[in-house]
Amino acid sequence: MSTTIRCDIVSAEQEIFHGEATLVVATGELGELGIAPRHAPLITRLKPGKVVVTLVDGSHLDFAISGGILEVQPQVVTVLADTAIRAEDIDEAAVRKAKDEAERVLANRSEAMEVAEAQQRLAEVTAQLQALERLRRNLKH
């Protein structure tokens, strides 16, 4: 009986993570999903948010994704993300600037397409800021 599941997180540009995990938590369209070894197969869409991988040693890796697909097979869970970044690699100043810009576009209520893009960008940068917050909390403990 296996106590781990292989986890692959890939973006359009590169493989972000490949390794063994005891739990993978991701933000699905309808809420949080927890994937443990021997989870039933499934495919679902992911919204901008987090992916937290619990490693065999009990440590956690925190990622922010902009959306994508989660696929669970008997031995592997795969996150196919539009974009994905490790929490420790996030440039906080750039993310805060992008958040301010998205909020400005939304406040001005420009063209419908611009508003939709700003809403998507705001969701992405909010997920990145939340990943930074979780990383800071974990470093304190």
N, C-alpha and C positions, 0 to 999 in steps of 0.2 A: 504494500500500500504506500503510494507516494505522498510525501508531506510537502512537496514543492511543485511548482508549476513554472515552466519557462515563460518568461515575459519578454516580448519584443516591442519596443516603441520606436516607430519610424515616422519621419516627416517626408515631405516631398523632396527635400534636399539630401537627407542622410539618416543613418541609423543613430538614434539617440541613446538607446539602452538595449542591452541583450544580456539576460542572466536569469538565475533561479530566484523565485520569490515564494513566500508563504501566503501572501495576500496582495491583490491589486485592487485599488479603489479608484473609480473613474466617475466623472460627472456625465451621466446619460441625459437624454432629453427629458425623461420623466423623473429624474432624481439620481441619487447616488447608487452606484453598483459596486458590490464587493465580490470579487472573484477569488475563490480559494481553490486549491487542488481538487480535482475530480468534479468541478463545476459542470453543470449541464451545458452542452454546446449552445451558442447563441451568436447572433450578429445584431448590433444596435448602433444607432447614430449617437455621437457624443457632441455636446455643446461646449462652447468655450468654458474652460474650468480647469479642474485639477486632475492629475493622475498621481496617486501615491502608491509606491511600491514598497512593501515590507520585505526586507531581505531575510535570508536564513538566520543571520546573527541578531535579528530583531531591530536593526536600524531601518530608517525610512529614507527613500529617495523621493523628492517632491518635484513634479513637473507641472508647468502651465501649458495648456494646449489651446488652440484656437478653434477646435472642433475636429470632427473626423468620424472614424468608424472603429468600433470595438468588436473583435472577433474572438470567440472562445472555442477552442478545440479541446479534445481530451487531454492533451499534454502541453498545450501552449495557449497563452492569451496574447493577442496582437492588437496594439493600438496603432492604427493608421491615421496619423494626425496631419491636418493641413500644415500647421506649424507646431513645434514643440520645443520647449526650452527648460533646462534644469533650473531650479530656483536659484542656485548659487551663481548662475551665469546671467541673471537678469540685470540689466542696466537701469537702476531705479530712476535716475534723472531722466533718461529717455522715455521711460514708461510714464512717468508723471507728466512730462511735456505732451505726450500723445494723448493722455487722458484729458488734459486741459483743452487741447485742440478739439477732441471729439465732443466734449461738453459744450464748447463754444459753438460748434456747428449745430448741435441739437438746440441750443438756446436761441439761435438766430432763425431756426426753422427754414433752412434753405430748400433747395429742390428735393423732391422725394427720394431720389437716388442718393444724393449726398447724405440725407438723414439716415437712410438704411445703412450706408457704409459707416457712418459715424457711430450708429448703434452697435454694429458688429465690432468696430475697433474698440469702443468703450468696453464691451464685454470681454474682449481679448486682454486689454490692459488691466482691467479689474482682476481677471484671473491671475495675471502675473503679479500684481500687487499682493493678492491674497497668498500666493505661493511664497513671496518674500516674508510676509507676516508669519506664516507657519514655520519657515526656516528659522527666523529669529526666535520664535517661541521654543523651538526644539533645541537651539543652541544654548538657551538659558537653562535648560534642564539637564 
